[in-house]
Amino acid sequence: MKEEQKTKWGKNVTDRLLEERLNNMPVFDTSRDALTQLIELAKEGMTDFPKELIQEVAIQDLLGALKKSHGNYLNTKLPEIEQSIYNLYSKQANSDNVLLMLCGFFISYQKKLVAHIQYEEVFLFPYIESLLEFRKSGIPIDRERFGNFTLKQFFDNHSNLEEDLNEVRNKITGIIEGLKTPLAFRIFLTQLEHFEKDLAIHAVLEDDVLLPRLVELEVHLLG
């Protein structure tokens, strides 16, 4: 009995809350309901989802959510961060050069992120749609376009851009610790923090839900 209590109270608060949420999870009527639940659990830090919940979400709905977030990053989030950096640079005469250099860390990261998003939009997602079409109608994948590409290959070599952003943000906050920073730079840091959380959810949907299902489907269809 004491050992059981020790195990129970040894769990941290987040783990207990997630376990309680899973035990009381509703029955879903639609794929989108299940996707909403996945996103809510991801926001709470969960990555090991019940298989039944994952299977309830249609792959097309997952793709739609990922594409929507890509559009949000390119058209809203990144321009907002760029505006904060511009506000800092426009007052360069009164700004610490160290702060401008730190903004440069993010600018370098941003180029890498945009290239990654563009690759997924013009190559990865069309390949996934071709794979789904092959399952549906038997139309073979266009190997002239996609070559010998496989999802397993992509999954095995997939970079964790949310972890890269975490490193960038930690590097910046570590250097400025104790320094007096202008409002534009504090806004910039807050935006980075929120963007990092957004990217983490995006990564969970892609790496822990979508790609494992598709790799399994690809092996089944193509061997």
MARZA-184292 format. One record per residue: residue number from 0; x negated, y, z negated of N, C-alpha, C in turn. Coordinates in nm, 2 decimals. Last residue first. Layout:
N
PT, NUM, X, Y, Z, X, Y, Z, X, Y, Z
...
***
This chain:
223
PT, 222, -0.62, -0.15, 4.98, -0.71, -0.25, 4.93, -0.85, -0.20, 4.88
PT, 221, -0.42, 0.02, 5.04, -0.53, 0.01, 5.14, -0.63, -0.10, 5.10
PT, 220, -0.22, -0.01, 4.85, -0.18, 0.00, 4.99, -0.30, -0.03, 5.08
PT, 219, -0.35, -0.05, 4.60, -0.24, -0.14, 4.64, -0.21, -0.13, 4.79
PT, 218, -0.52, 0.17, 4.60, -0.58, 0.04, 4.60, -0.47, -0.07, 4.65
PT, 217, -0.32, 0.37, 4.60, -0.41, 0.36, 4.71, -0.48, 0.22, 4.72
PT, 216, -0.20, 0.33, 4.35, -0.12, 0.32, 4.47, -0.21, 0.30, 4.59
PT, 215, -0.42, 0.39, 4.18, -0.36, 0.26, 4.17, -0.27, 0.23, 4.30
PT, 214, -0.45, 0.66, 4.25, -0.56, 0.56, 4.27, -0.51, 0.42, 4.27
PT, 213, -0.21, 0.76, 4.16, -0.24, 0.75, 4.30, -0.35, 0.66, 4.34
PT, 212, -0.23, 0.74, 3.88, -0.12, 0.67, 3.95, -0.15, 0.66, 4.10
PT, 211, -0.46, 0.90, 3.84, -0.46, 0.76, 3.81, -0.35, 0.68, 3.87
PT, 210, -0.37, 1.16, 3.94, -0.47, 1.08, 4.01, -0.48, 0.93, 3.97
PT, 209, -0.15, 1.24, 3.75, -0.14, 1.22, 3.90, -0.24, 1.13, 3.96
PT, 208, -0.25, 1.22, 3.48, -0.12, 1.17, 3.52, -0.12, 1.14, 3.67
PT, 207, -0.51, 1.31, 3.43, -0.45, 1.20, 3.34, -0.32, 1.15, 3.38
PT, 206, -0.57, 1.50, 3.63, -0.66, 1.39, 3.60, -0.61, 1.28, 3.52
PT, 205, -0.33, 1.67, 3.65, -0.40, 1.61, 3.77, -0.48, 1.49, 3.73
PT, 204, -0.25, 1.73, 3.39, -0.15, 1.68, 3.49, -0.22, 1.61, 3.61
PT, 203, -0.49, 1.82, 3.28, -0.43, 1.70, 3.23, -0.33, 1.64, 3.33
PT, 202, -0.54, 2.05, 3.44, -0.63, 1.93, 3.45, -0.57, 1.80, 3.39
PT, 201, -0.33, 2.21, 3.35, -0.34, 2.17, 3.49, -0.43, 2.05, 3.51
PT, 200, -0.41, 2.24, 3.09, -0.28, 2.17, 3.12, -0.28, 2.12, 3.26
PT, 199, -0.65, 2.38, 3.13, -0.65, 2.25, 3.06, -0.52, 2.17, 3.08
PT, 198, -0.56, 2.62, 3.25, -0.64, 2.52, 3.33, -0.65, 2.38, 3.26
PT, 197, -0.44, 2.74, 3.03, -0.36, 2.70, 3.15, -0.43, 2.60, 3.23
PT, 196, -0.66, 2.78, 2.86, -0.55, 2.69, 2.82, -0.46, 2.65, 2.93
PT, 195, -0.80, 2.96, 3.02, -0.86, 2.83, 2.98, -0.76, 2.73, 2.94
PT, 194, -0.63, 3.18, 3.02, -0.66, 3.11, 3.14, -0.72, 2.97, 3.12
PT, 193, -0.66, 3.26, 2.75, -0.53, 3.21, 2.80, -0.54, 3.13, 2.93
PT, 192, -0.93, 3.33, 2.75, -0.88, 3.23, 2.66, -0.75, 3.17, 2.71
PT, 191, -0.94, 3.53, 2.95, -1.02, 3.41, 2.97, -0.96, 3.30, 2.88
PT, 190, -0.78, 3.73, 2.83, -0.73, 3.67, 2.95, -0.81, 3.54, 2.98
PT, 189, -0.95, 3.80, 2.61, -0.82, 3.74, 2.59, -0.76, 3.67, 2.71
PT, 188, -1.16, 3.91, 2.76, -1.18, 3.79, 2.68, -1.05, 3.72, 2.65
PT, 187, -1.03, 4.14, 2.87, -1.09, 4.03, 2.96, -1.11, 3.90, 2.88
PT, 186, -0.97, 4.28, 2.64, -0.86, 4.23, 2.72, -0.91, 4.11, 2.81
PT, 185, -1.23, 4.34, 2.57, -1.15, 4.26, 2.48, -1.03, 4.20, 2.55
PT, 184, -1.30, 4.51, 2.78, -1.37, 4.38, 2.76, -1.30, 4.29, 2.67
PT, 183, -1.13, 4.72, 2.75, -1.12, 4.65, 2.87, -1.19, 4.51, 2.86
PT, 182, -1.21, 4.82, 2.49, -1.08, 4.76, 2.51, -1.08, 4.67, 2.63
PT, 181, -1.56, 4.75, 2.42, -1.45, 4.84, 2.46, -1.32, 4.76, 2.49
PT, 180, -1.72, 4.62, 2.13, -1.68, 4.61, 2.27, -1.56, 4.70, 2.30
PT, 179, -2.00, 4.59, 1.92, -1.87, 4.67, 1.94, -1.84, 4.67, 2.09
PT, 178, -2.12, 4.27, 1.83, -2.13, 4.39, 1.91, -1.99, 4.46, 1.91
PT, 177, -2.07, 4.03, 1.70, -2.13, 4.14, 1.62, -2.14, 4.27, 1.69
PT, 176, -2.12, 3.84, 1.98, -2.09, 3.84, 1.84, -2.15, 3.95, 1.76
PT, 175, -2.19, 3.82, 2.24, -2.13, 3.95, 2.20, -2.10, 3.96, 2.05
PT, 174, -2.28, 3.56, 2.27, -2.37, 3.67, 2.29, -2.32, 3.80, 2.24
PT, 173, -2.05, 3.41, 2.22, -2.17, 3.39, 2.14, -2.26, 3.51, 2.15
PT, 172, -1.88, 3.48, 2.43, -1.84, 3.52, 2.29, -1.96, 3.50, 2.19
PT, 171, -2.02, 3.37, 2.65, -1.99, 3.52, 2.64, -1.97, 3.56, 2.49
PT, 170, -2.02, 3.10, 2.59, -2.15, 3.17, 2.61, -2.13, 3.32, 2.59
PT, 169, -1.75, 3.05, 2.58, -1.83, 3.03, 2.46, -1.96, 3.10, 2.47
PT, 168, -1.69, 3.09, 2.85, -1.63, 3.18, 2.75, -1.71, 3.17, 2.62
PT, 167, -1.84, 2.89, 2.98, -1.86, 3.03, 3.01, -1.81, 3.12, 2.90
PT, 166, -1.73, 2.66, 2.86, -1.87, 2.69, 2.84, -1.90, 2.84, 2.87
PT, 165, -1.47, 2.68, 2.96, -1.49, 2.68, 2.82, -1.64, 2.72, 2.79
PT, 164, -1.52, 2.65, 3.23, -1.47, 2.78, 3.18, -1.49, 2.79, 3.03
PT, 163, -1.60, 2.38, 3.23, -1.70, 2.48, 3.27, -1.65, 2.62, 3.22
PT, 162, -1.36, 2.27, 3.15, -1.47, 2.26, 3.06, -1.58, 2.36, 3.10
PT, 161, -1.21, 2.32, 3.38, -1.17, 2.38, 3.26, -1.28, 2.37, 3.15
PT, 160, -1.34, 2.17, 3.57, -1.36, 2.31, 3.58, -1.31, 2.38, 3.45
PT, 159, -1.49, 1.89, 3.60, -1.40, 1.94, 3.50, -1.42, 2.10, 3.49
PT, 158, -1.51, 1.73, 3.92, -1.56, 1.81, 3.82, -1.46, 1.87, 3.72
PT, 157, -1.49, 1.40, 4.03, -1.42, 1.52, 4.00, -1.48, 1.60, 3.89
PT, 156, -1.58, 1.15, 4.10, -1.68, 1.27, 4.11, -1.61, 1.40, 4.08
PT, 155, -1.37, 0.98, 4.07, -1.50, 0.95, 4.00, -1.60, 1.06, 4.00
PT, 154, -1.18, 1.10, 4.24, -1.16, 1.09, 4.09, -1.29, 1.06, 4.02
PT, 153, -1.30, 1.05, 4.49, -1.27, 1.19, 4.44, -1.26, 1.19, 4.29
PT, 152, -1.29, 0.77, 4.50, -1.42, 0.84, 4.51, -1.41, 0.99, 4.46
PT, 151, -1.02, 0.73, 4.48, -1.11, 0.68, 4.37, -1.24, 0.75, 4.38
PT, 150, -0.93, 0.84, 4.71, -0.89, 0.91, 4.58, -0.98, 0.86, 4.47
PT, 149, -1.16, 0.85, 4.98, -1.06, 0.78, 4.90, -1.04, 0.86, 4.77
PT, 148, -1.27, 0.91, 5.31, -1.24, 0.96, 5.18, -1.14, 0.87, 5.11
PT, 147, -1.38, 0.86, 5.56, -1.37, 0.75, 5.47, -1.33, 0.79, 5.33
PT, 146, -1.17, 1.10, 5.73, -1.29, 1.01, 5.73, -1.27, 0.89, 5.64
PT, 145, -0.96, 1.27, 5.77, -1.00, 1.24, 5.64, -1.12, 1.15, 5.62
PT, 144, -0.93, 1.29, 6.06, -0.93, 1.41, 5.97, -0.99, 1.38, 5.83
PT, 143, -0.96, 1.03, 6.14, -1.04, 1.13, 6.21, -1.04, 1.26, 6.13
PT, 142, -0.77, 0.89, 6.00, -0.91, 0.89, 5.95, -1.00, 0.98, 6.03
PT, 141, -0.47, 0.94, 5.89, -0.55, 1.00, 6.00, -0.70, 1.00, 5.96
PT, 140, -0.30, 0.65, 5.78, -0.37, 0.78, 5.74, -0.47, 0.82, 5.86
PT, 139, -0.02, 0.52, 5.96, -0.15, 0.51, 5.90, -0.21, 0.65, 5.87
PT, 138, 0.31, 0.48, 5.86, 0.22, 0.56, 5.95, 0.08, 0.57, 5.89
PT, 137, 0.48, 0.36, 5.69, 0.38, 0.28, 5.75, 0.29, 0.35, 5.85
PT, 136, 0.67, 0.50, 5.54, 0.70, 0.47, 5.68, 0.60, 0.38, 5.75
PT, 135, 0.58, 0.51, 5.27, 0.72, 0.53, 5.30, 0.75, 0.47, 5.44
PT, 134, 0.30, 0.49, 5.26, 0.39, 0.40, 5.18, 0.53, 0.40, 5.23
PT, 133, 0.24, 0.70, 5.43, 0.20, 0.56, 5.47, 0.28, 0.46, 5.39
PT, 132, 0.32, 0.91, 5.28, 0.39, 0.88, 5.40, 0.36, 0.74, 5.45
PT, 131, 0.14, 0.90, 5.07, 0.28, 0.88, 5.04, 0.36, 0.84, 5.17
PT, 130, -0.09, 0.96, 5.22, -0.08, 0.83, 5.15, 0.06, 0.80, 5.12
PT, 129, -0.03, 1.22, 5.30, -0.05, 1.12, 5.40, -0.03, 0.98, 5.34
PT, 128, -0.03, 1.34, 5.05, 0.09, 1.34, 5.13, 0.09, 1.23, 5.24
PT, 127, -0.31, 1.31, 5.00, -0.21, 1.25, 4.91, -0.07, 1.23, 4.98
PT, 126, -0.41, 1.47, 5.20, -0.44, 1.33, 5.20, -0.34, 1.26, 5.11
PT, 125, -0.31, 1.73, 5.12, -0.27, 1.67, 5.25, -0.30, 1.52, 5.26
PT, 124, -0.46, 1.75, 4.88, -0.32, 1.73, 4.87, -0.26, 1.68, 5.01
PT, 123, -0.73, 1.76, 4.98, -0.69, 1.66, 4.88, -0.54, 1.64, 4.89
PT, 122, -0.73, 1.98, 5.18, -0.78, 1.84, 5.20, -0.72, 1.74, 5.11
PT, 121, -0.64, 2.22, 5.11, -0.65, 2.19, 5.26, -0.69, 2.05, 5.28
PT, 120, -0.62, 2.22, 4.83, -0.50, 2.26, 4.91, -0.52, 2.22, 5.06
PT, 119, -0.87, 2.14, 4.74, -0.76, 2.06, 4.71, -0.64, 2.09, 4.80
PT, 118, -1.02, 2.35, 4.84, -1.05, 2.22, 4.89, -0.93, 2.13, 4.86
PT, 117, -0.92, 2.57, 4.70, -0.90, 2.56, 4.85, -0.93, 2.42, 4.90
PT, 116, -1.01, 2.50, 4.44, -0.86, 2.51, 4.47, -0.84, 2.50, 4.62
PT, 115, -1.29, 2.52, 4.48, -1.22, 2.39, 4.44, -1.08, 2.39, 4.47
PT, 114, -1.32, 2.79, 4.54, -1.36, 2.69, 4.64, -1.29, 2.55, 4.61
PT, 113, -1.23, 2.89, 4.30, -1.15, 2.92, 4.42, -1.19, 2.82, 4.53
PT, 112, -1.43, 2.80, 4.12, -1.30, 2.76, 4.10, -1.21, 2.78, 4.23
PT, 111, -1.66, 2.93, 4.22, -1.66, 2.79, 4.22, -1.51, 2.74, 4.21
PT, 110, -1.59, 3.20, 4.18, -1.62, 3.15, 4.32, -1.61, 3.00, 4.33
PT, 109, -1.57, 3.20, 3.90, -1.45, 3.22, 3.98, -1.47, 3.17, 4.12
PT, 108, -1.83, 3.18, 3.81, -1.74, 3.07, 3.79, -1.62, 3.08, 3.88
PT, 107, -1.92, 3.43, 3.89, -1.98, 3.31, 3.94, -1.89, 3.19, 3.93
PT, 106, -1.75, 3.58, 3.72, -1.74, 3.60, 3.86, -1.81, 3.48, 3.94
PT, 105, -1.84, 3.51, 3.46, -1.71, 3.46, 3.51, -1.70, 3.48, 3.66
PT, 104, -2.09, 3.63, 3.46, -2.08, 3.48, 3.44, -1.95, 3.43, 3.49
PT, 103, -2.03, 3.90, 3.49, -2.09, 3.83, 3.60, -2.09, 3.68, 3.59
PT, 102, -1.96, 3.96, 3.23, -1.85, 3.95, 3.33, -1.90, 3.88, 3.46
PT, 101, -2.22, 3.98, 3.14, -2.14, 3.87, 3.09, -2.02, 3.85, 3.18
PT, 100, -2.31, 4.21, 3.26, -2.38, 4.09, 3.29, -2.29, 3.97, 3.25
PT, 99, -2.15, 4.39, 3.13, -2.13, 4.38, 3.27, -2.20, 4.25, 3.32
PT, 98, -2.25, 4.37, 2.87, -2.11, 4.33, 2.90, -2.09, 4.31, 3.04
PT, 97, -2.51, 4.47, 2.91, -2.49, 4.33, 2.86, -2.35, 4.28, 2.90
PT, 96, -2.47, 4.73, 2.95, -2.51, 4.65, 3.07, -2.49, 4.50, 3.03
PT, 95, -2.19, 4.89, 2.81, -2.32, 4.82, 2.78, -2.35, 4.73, 2.90
PT, 94, -2.06, 5.19, 2.95, -2.05, 5.05, 2.92, -2.19, 4.99, 2.90
PT, 93, -2.05, 5.44, 3.05, -2.02, 5.42, 2.91, -2.02, 5.28, 2.86
PT, 92, -2.09, 5.39, 3.32, -2.18, 5.49, 3.25, -2.17, 5.48, 3.10
PT, 91, -1.88, 5.23, 3.39, -2.01, 5.17, 3.37, -2.11, 5.26, 3.30
PT, 90, -1.61, 5.23, 3.43, -1.66, 5.31, 3.33, -1.81, 5.27, 3.29
PT, 89, -1.57, 5.04, 3.62, -1.54, 5.18, 3.66, -1.59, 5.28, 3.56
PT, 88, -1.62, 4.80, 3.49, -1.73, 4.85, 3.58, -1.70, 5.00, 3.62
PT, 87, -1.38, 4.78, 3.35, -1.51, 4.79, 3.28, -1.61, 4.85, 3.37
PT, 86, -1.20, 4.76, 3.56, -1.18, 4.87, 3.46, -1.31, 4.89, 3.38
PT, 85, -1.29, 4.52, 3.68, -1.30, 4.65, 3.75, -1.29, 4.77, 3.65
PT, 84, -1.22, 4.34, 3.48, -1.36, 4.36, 3.51, -1.38, 4.49, 3.58
PT, 83, -0.94, 4.37, 3.50, -1.01, 4.40, 3.37, -1.16, 4.42, 3.40
PT, 82, -0.91, 4.28, 3.76, -0.87, 4.42, 3.73, -0.94, 4.46, 3.60
PT, 81, -0.98, 4.01, 3.74, -1.06, 4.10, 3.82, -1.03, 4.24, 3.79
PT, 80, -0.76, 3.92, 3.59, -0.89, 3.92, 3.53, -0.99, 4.01, 3.60
PT, 79, -0.56, 3.96, 3.78, -0.55, 4.03, 3.66, -0.69, 4.03, 3.59
PT, 78, -0.65, 3.78, 3.99, -0.65, 3.92, 4.01, -0.63, 4.01, 3.88
PT, 77, -0.61, 3.53, 3.84, -0.75, 3.58, 3.88, -0.75, 3.73, 3.91
PT, 76, -0.32, 3.53, 3.80, -0.42, 3.52, 3.69, -0.56, 3.58, 3.73
PT, 75, -0.21, 3.57, 4.08, -0.18, 3.65, 3.95, -0.29, 3.65, 3.85
PT, 74, -0.30, 3.43, 4.29, -0.22, 3.55, 4.32, -0.19, 3.63, 4.20
PT, 73, -0.44, 3.21, 4.20, -0.50, 3.29, 4.31, -0.43, 3.42, 4.32
PT, 72, -0.27, 3.10, 3.99, -0.41, 3.14, 3.97, -0.46, 3.24, 4.07
PT, 71, -0.03, 3.06, 4.13, -0.03, 3.15, 4.01, -0.18, 3.19, 3.98
PT, 70, -0.11, 2.86, 4.31, -0.07, 2.99, 4.36, -0.07, 3.10, 4.25
PT, 69, -0.17, 2.66, 4.13, -0.28, 2.71, 4.22, -0.24, 2.85, 4.27
PT, 68, 0.08, 2.61, 4.03, -0.02, 2.67, 3.94, -0.14, 2.72, 4.02
PT, 67, 0.20, 2.50, 4.26, 0.25, 2.62, 4.20, 0.15, 2.69, 4.11
PT, 66, 0.05, 2.27, 4.29, 0.05, 2.37, 4.39, 0.10, 2.51, 4.34
PT, 65, 0.14, 2.13, 4.06, 0.00, 2.17, 4.07, -0.02, 2.28, 4.18
PT, 64, 0.41, 2.10, 4.11, 0.37, 2.18, 3.99, 0.22, 2.22, 4.00
PT, 63, 0.41, 1.94, 4.34, 0.47, 2.08, 4.34, 0.42, 2.16, 4.23
PT, 62, 0.29, 1.71, 4.24, 0.22, 1.79, 4.34, 0.27, 1.93, 4.35
PT, 61, 0.50, 1.63, 4.07, 0.36, 1.66, 4.01, 0.29, 1.75, 4.11
PT, 60, 0.70, 1.59, 4.26, 0.72, 1.69, 4.15, 0.58, 1.73, 4.09
PT, 59, 0.59, 1.37, 4.40, 0.61, 1.50, 4.47, 0.63, 1.61, 4.37
PT, 58, 0.59, 1.17, 4.20, 0.46, 1.23, 4.25, 0.48, 1.36, 4.32
PT, 57, 0.83, 1.20, 3.94, 0.80, 1.18, 4.08, 0.67, 1.24, 4.12
PT, 56, 0.81, 1.06, 3.62, 0.79, 1.18, 3.70, 0.75, 1.14, 3.84
PT, 55, 0.82, 0.82, 3.50, 0.95, 0.88, 3.52, 0.93, 1.00, 3.62
PT, 54, 0.56, 0.74, 3.45, 0.63, 0.68, 3.57, 0.76, 0.74, 3.60
PT, 53, 0.52, 0.88, 3.21, 0.44, 0.91, 3.34, 0.51, 0.86, 3.46
PT, 52, 0.69, 0.75, 3.04, 0.71, 0.89, 3.07, 0.64, 0.93, 3.20
PT, 51, 0.58, 0.50, 3.03, 0.72, 0.51, 3.08, 0.75, 0.66, 3.11
PT, 50, 0.34, 0.54, 2.91, 0.34, 0.50, 3.05, 0.48, 0.52, 3.11
PT, 49, 0.28, 0.83, 2.71, 0.35, 0.70, 2.73, 0.36, 0.67, 2.87
PT, 48, -0.04, 0.99, 2.74, 0.10, 0.99, 2.75, 0.16, 0.85, 2.76
PT, 47, -0.29, 1.13, 2.61, -0.26, 0.99, 2.63, -0.11, 0.97, 2.62
PT, 46, -0.31, 1.40, 2.57, -0.36, 1.35, 2.70, -0.32, 1.20, 2.72
PT, 45, -0.20, 1.68, 2.38, -0.19, 1.54, 2.41, -0.24, 1.51, 2.55
PT, 44, -0.18, 1.95, 2.31, -0.31, 1.88, 2.31, -0.31, 1.74, 2.34
PT, 43, 0.05, 2.08, 2.36, 0.02, 2.05, 2.22, -0.11, 1.97, 2.20
PT, 42, 0.06, 2.09, 2.63, 0.03, 2.22, 2.56, 0.00, 2.19, 2.41
PT, 41, 0.13, 1.83, 2.68, 0.00, 1.87, 2.71, -0.04, 2.01, 2.64
PT, 40, 0.40, 1.84, 2.60, 0.31, 1.76, 2.52, 0.16, 1.80, 2.55
PT, 39, 0.50, 2.01, 2.80, 0.51, 2.05, 2.66, 0.41, 1.97, 2.57
PT, 38, 0.45, 1.85, 3.02, 0.38, 1.98, 3.01, 0.38, 2.03, 2.87
PT, 37, 0.62, 1.63, 2.97, 0.48, 1.61, 2.99, 0.40, 1.74, 2.96
PT, 36, 0.87, 1.77, 2.98, 0.82, 1.71, 2.86, 0.67, 1.68, 2.86
PT, 35, 0.87, 1.84, 3.25, 0.88, 1.94, 3.15, 0.83, 1.89, 3.02
PT, 34, 0.88, 1.58, 3.36, 0.77, 1.67, 3.39, 0.76, 1.78, 3.29
PT, 33, 1.14, 1.50, 3.28, 1.02, 1.43, 3.23, 0.89, 1.51, 3.25
PT, 32, 1.29, 1.68, 3.43, 1.30, 1.68, 3.28, 1.17, 1.61, 3.22
PT, 31, 1.22, 1.60, 3.68, 1.17, 1.73, 3.64, 1.19, 1.74, 3.49
PT, 30, 1.34, 1.35, 3.71, 1.19, 1.36, 3.71, 1.15, 1.49, 3.65
PT, 29, 1.62, 1.32, 3.49, 1.56, 1.36, 3.61, 1.41, 1.36, 3.60
PT, 28, 1.70, 1.24, 3.24, 1.79, 1.22, 3.35, 1.73, 1.24, 3.48
PT, 27, 1.54, 1.06, 2.98, 1.53, 1.17, 3.08, 1.63, 1.13, 3.19
PT, 26, 1.59, 1.04, 2.64, 1.60, 0.97, 2.76, 1.61, 1.07, 2.87
PT, 25, 1.36, 1.21, 2.41, 1.49, 1.18, 2.47, 1.48, 1.09, 2.59
PT, 24, 1.15, 1.10, 2.14, 1.16, 1.15, 2.28, 1.29, 1.11, 2.34
PT, 23, 1.08, 1.04, 1.89, 1.21, 1.10, 1.90, 1.23, 1.16, 2.05
PT, 22, 0.82, 0.95, 1.90, 0.92, 0.86, 1.84, 1.07, 0.91, 1.87
PT, 21, 0.70, 1.18, 1.99, 0.71, 1.06, 2.08, 0.82, 0.97, 2.03
PT, 20, 0.70, 1.34, 1.77, 0.77, 1.39, 1.89, 0.79, 1.27, 1.98
PT, 19, 0.55, 1.20, 1.59, 0.69, 1.22, 1.56, 0.77, 1.26, 1.68
PT, 18, 0.30, 1.22, 1.72, 0.36, 1.08, 1.70, 0.51, 1.10, 1.67
PT, 17, 0.26, 1.49, 1.70, 0.28, 1.43, 1.83, 0.34, 1.29, 1.82
PT, 16, 0.24, 1.52, 1.42, 0.35, 1.59, 1.50, 0.37, 1.53, 1.63
PT, 15, 0.01, 1.37, 1.37, 0.14, 1.33, 1.31, 0.26, 1.39, 1.39
PT, 14, -0.18, 1.51, 1.52, -0.15, 1.37, 1.55, -0.02, 1.33, 1.50
PT, 13, -0.18, 1.75, 1.38, -0.14, 1.75, 1.52, -0.10, 1.61, 1.56
PT, 12, -0.27, 1.68, 1.12, -0.14, 1.73, 1.14, -0.09, 1.72, 1.28
PT, 11, -0.46, 1.37, 1.13, -0.44, 1.51, 1.12, -0.30, 1.56, 1.15
PT, 10, -0.44, 1.08, 0.92, -0.42, 1.14, 1.04, -0.41, 1.30, 1.03
PT, 9, -0.46, 1.01, 0.66, -0.58, 1.03, 0.72, -0.56, 1.09, 0.86
PT, 8, -0.21, 0.94, 0.57, -0.25, 1.08, 0.54, -0.39, 1.11, 0.61
PT, 7, -0.21, 0.67, 0.68, -0.11, 0.77, 0.71, -0.16, 0.91, 0.69
PT, 6, -0.43, 0.55, 0.55, -0.42, 0.56, 0.70, -0.33, 0.67, 0.74
PT, 5, -0.35, 0.58, 0.29, -0.47, 0.64, 0.33, -0.47, 0.66, 0.48
PT, 4, -0.12, 0.42, 0.29, -0.11, 0.56, 0.26, -0.23, 0.64, 0.31
PT, 3, -0.24, 0.17, 0.33, -0.14, 0.22, 0.43, -0.13, 0.38, 0.41
PT, 2, -0.39, 0.14, 0.10, -0.46, 0.15, 0.23, -0.37, 0.21, 0.34
PT, 1, -0.19, 0.13, -0.09, -0.28, 0.24, -0.09, -0.35, 0.26, 0.04
PT, 0, -0.08, -0.12, 0.00, 0.00, 0.00, 0.00, -0.09, 0.12, 0.00
***
